[in-house]
Amino acid sequence: MTMPPSVQLTLAFEIGALVVLRAAFTREPTQAEIDDGTAADADDWQPVDPDQVTAKVGLTDTSGDVDPLTVTLHDWLGSPNDIVRDDVGLFHLDFTPNADGKWCFRFEGIGAGQSAAEHTFIVNPSKFP
């Protein structure tokens, strides 16, 4: 899965806002592709659809760990089938947070392009009751 270069931004949203969580899965070129010139170099990773894509989203507790009672599970091709494939190797999940705090999400790919990555975002408390 591709990762941001060296800077990771923490984005802030409001309760009830639609948050689009994204993942990009790639595979490293084989040595044969590098040797025969079909891959420019070892950094020329190619998008690939994993055999299975899952995501977990949860609210962190005061220790910074994800509270297991808040975790929702999401799936592409499984159940619930709520992860959307946008293009080869590109996926997203529409998520609407129902509480303020620091949220964490994790995408996982199994099979081709196997990888996992976790990121966080903040949901601001509402000023309205």
MARSE-831636 format. One record per residue (C-alpha): x, y, z; residue number from 1; residue in one letter. Coordinates in nm, 3 decimals, decimal comma. Layout:
+---------+---------+---------+-------+------+
|       x |       y |       z | lolum | zagu |
+---------+---------+---------+-------+------+
|       X |       Y |       Z |   NUM |    A |
...
+---------+---------+---------+-------+------+
This chain:
+---------+---------+---------+-------+------+
|       x |       y |       z | lolum | zagu |
+---------+---------+---------+-------+------+
|   0,000 |   0,000 |   0,000 |     1 |    M |
|   0,143 |   0,337 |  -0,085 |     2 |    T |
|   0,230 |   0,563 |   0,204 |     3 |    M |
|   0,276 |   0,940 |   0,218 |     4 |    P |
|   0,640 |   1,042 |   0,163 |     5 |    P |
|   0,766 |   1,165 |   0,500 |     6 |    S |
|   0,487 |   1,390 |   0,623 |     7 |    V |
|   0,162 |   1,255 |   0,760 |     8 |    Q |
|  -0,119 |   1,503 |   0,806 |     9 |    L |
|  -0,392 |   1,458 |   1,062 |    10 |    T |
|  -0,718 |   1,583 |   0,915 |    11 |    L |
|  -1,009 |   1,713 |   1,122 |    12 |    A |
|  -1,378 |   1,662 |   1,042 |    13 |    F |
|  -1,711 |   1,733 |   1,209 |    14 |    E |
|  -1,947 |   1,474 |   1,361 |    15 |    I |
|  -2,179 |   1,351 |   1,085 |    16 |    G |
|  -1,949 |   1,458 |   0,799 |    17 |    A |
|  -1,877 |   1,206 |   0,525 |    18 |    L |
|  -1,513 |   1,096 |   0,558 |    19 |    V |
|  -1,370 |   0,914 |   0,256 |    20 |    V |
|  -1,100 |   0,669 |   0,365 |    21 |    L |
|  -0,868 |   0,560 |   0,081 |    22 |    R |
|  -0,616 |   0,285 |   0,015 |    23 |    A |
|  -0,382 |   0,216 |  -0,277 |    24 |    A |
|  -0,235 |  -0,132 |  -0,324 |    25 |    F |
|   0,074 |  -0,198 |  -0,537 |    26 |    T |
|   0,311 |  -0,479 |  -0,616 |    27 |    R |
|   0,684 |  -0,457 |  -0,650 |    28 |    E |
|   0,821 |  -0,536 |  -0,998 |    29 |    P |
|   0,978 |  -0,876 |  -1,031 |    30 |    T |
|   1,350 |  -0,903 |  -1,094 |    31 |    Q |
|   1,269 |  -1,031 |  -1,445 |    32 |    A |
|   1,069 |  -0,712 |  -1,519 |    33 |    E |
|   1,359 |  -0,502 |  -1,396 |    34 |    I |
|   1,612 |  -0,708 |  -1,595 |    35 |    D |
|   1,420 |  -0,698 |  -1,925 |    36 |    D |
|   1,339 |  -0,327 |  -1,895 |    37 |    G |
|   0,959 |  -0,361 |  -1,866 |    38 |    T |
|   0,987 |  -0,196 |  -1,524 |    39 |    A |
|   1,188 |   0,125 |  -1,510 |    40 |    A |
|   1,351 |   0,036 |  -1,177 |    41 |    D |
|   1,274 |  -0,114 |  -0,839 |    42 |    A |
|   1,069 |   0,195 |  -0,750 |    43 |    D |
|   0,830 |   0,132 |  -1,041 |    44 |    D |
|   0,558 |  -0,040 |  -0,839 |    45 |    W |
|   0,241 |  -0,142 |  -1,020 |    46 |    Q |
|  -0,119 |  -0,111 |  -0,895 |    47 |    P |
|  -0,278 |  -0,445 |  -0,812 |    48 |    V |
|  -0,609 |  -0,566 |  -0,670 |    49 |    D |
|  -0,551 |  -0,783 |  -0,363 |    50 |    P |
|  -0,754 |  -1,104 |  -0,341 |    51 |    D |
|  -0,930 |  -0,958 |  -0,038 |    52 |    Q |
|  -0,951 |  -0,602 |   0,100 |    53 |    V |
|  -1,076 |  -0,529 |   0,451 |    54 |    T |
|  -1,089 |  -0,220 |   0,669 |    55 |    A |
|  -1,139 |  -0,154 |   1,038 |    56 |    K |
|  -1,243 |   0,182 |   1,180 |    57 |    V |
|  -1,252 |   0,265 |   1,550 |    58 |    G |
|  -1,238 |   0,544 |   1,805 |    59 |    L |
|  -0,929 |   0,559 |   2,024 |    60 |    T |
|  -0,954 |   0,567 |   2,402 |    61 |    D |
|  -0,757 |   0,784 |   2,646 |    62 |    T |
|  -0,454 |   0,553 |   2,621 |    63 |    S |
|  -0,445 |   0,596 |   2,242 |    64 |    G |
|  -0,553 |   0,239 |   2,171 |    65 |    D |
|  -0,860 |   0,167 |   1,962 |    66 |    V |
|  -1,162 |   0,092 |   2,181 |    67 |    D |
|  -1,280 |  -0,252 |   2,059 |    68 |    P |
|  -1,642 |  -0,160 |   2,132 |    69 |    L |
|  -1,627 |   0,112 |   1,864 |    70 |    T |
|  -1,465 |  -0,092 |   1,585 |    71 |    V |
|  -1,661 |  -0,147 |   1,266 |    72 |    T |
|  -1,547 |  -0,403 |   1,008 |    73 |    L |
|  -1,571 |  -0,343 |   0,633 |    74 |    H |
|  -1,504 |  -0,564 |   0,330 |    75 |    D |
|  -1,465 |  -0,563 |  -0,046 |    76 |    W |
|  -1,633 |  -0,864 |  -0,210 |    77 |    L |
|  -1,730 |  -1,003 |   0,130 |    78 |    G |
|  -1,982 |  -0,900 |   0,389 |    79 |    S |
|  -2,054 |  -0,620 |   0,434 |    80 |    P |
|  -1,961 |  -0,532 |   0,079 |    81 |    N |
|  -1,906 |  -0,160 |   0,149 |    82 |    D |
|  -1,550 |  -0,096 |   0,030 |    83 |    I |
|  -1,556 |   0,047 |  -0,321 |    84 |    V |
|  -1,299 |  -0,035 |  -0,591 |    85 |    R |
|  -1,228 |   0,287 |  -0,783 |    86 |    D |
|  -0,965 |   0,144 |  -1,020 |    87 |    D |
|  -0,694 |  -0,122 |  -1,018 |    88 |    V |
|  -0,543 |  -0,113 |  -0,669 |    89 |    G |
|  -0,747 |   0,192 |  -0,560 |    90 |    L |
|  -1,019 |   0,153 |  -0,298 |    91 |    F |
|  -1,226 |   0,374 |  -0,070 |    92 |    H |
|  -1,468 |   0,346 |   0,218 |    93 |    L |
|  -1,730 |   0,611 |   0,296 |    94 |    D |
|  -1,748 |   0,655 |   0,672 |    95 |    F |
|  -1,963 |   0,884 |   0,887 |    96 |    T |
|  -1,824 |   0,932 |   1,240 |    97 |    P |
|  -2,084 |   0,945 |   1,516 |    98 |    N |
|  -1,863 |   1,075 |   1,797 |    99 |    A |
|  -1,586 |   1,326 |   1,848 |   100 |    D |
|  -1,230 |   1,218 |   1,922 |   101 |    G |
|  -0,935 |   1,058 |   1,749 |   102 |    K |
|  -1,035 |   0,787 |   1,502 |   103 |    W |
|  -0,806 |   0,522 |   1,355 |   104 |    C |
|  -0,858 |   0,320 |   1,037 |   105 |    F |
|  -0,668 |   0,024 |   0,897 |   106 |    R |
|  -0,683 |  -0,116 |   0,545 |   107 |    F |
|  -0,549 |  -0,467 |   0,479 |   108 |    E |
|  -0,491 |  -0,648 |   0,151 |   109 |    G |
|  -0,443 |  -1,025 |   0,126 |   110 |    I |
|  -0,283 |  -1,210 |  -0,165 |   111 |    G |
|  -0,137 |  -1,007 |  -0,451 |   112 |    A |
|  -0,031 |  -0,667 |  -0,320 |   113 |    G |
|  -0,051 |  -0,791 |   0,039 |   114 |    Q |
|  -0,002 |  -0,501 |   0,278 |   115 |    S |
|  -0,157 |  -0,308 |   0,563 |   116 |    A |
|  -0,155 |   0,052 |   0,679 |   117 |    A |
|  -0,311 |   0,252 |   0,960 |   118 |    E |
|  -0,393 |   0,622 |   0,973 |   119 |    H |
|  -0,580 |   0,857 |   1,206 |   120 |    T |
|  -0,813 |   1,152 |   1,179 |   121 |    F |
|  -0,977 |   1,384 |   1,430 |   122 |    I |
|  -1,349 |   1,451 |   1,472 |   123 |    V |
|  -1,421 |   1,781 |   1,643 |   124 |    N |
|  -1,684 |   1,807 |   1,917 |   125 |    P |
|  -2,002 |   1,982 |   1,809 |   126 |    S |
|  -2,093 |   2,313 |   1,964 |   127 |    K |
|  -2,461 |   2,221 |   1,919 |   128 |    F |
|  -2,647 |   2,001 |   2,169 |   129 |    P |
+---------+---------+---------+-------+------+
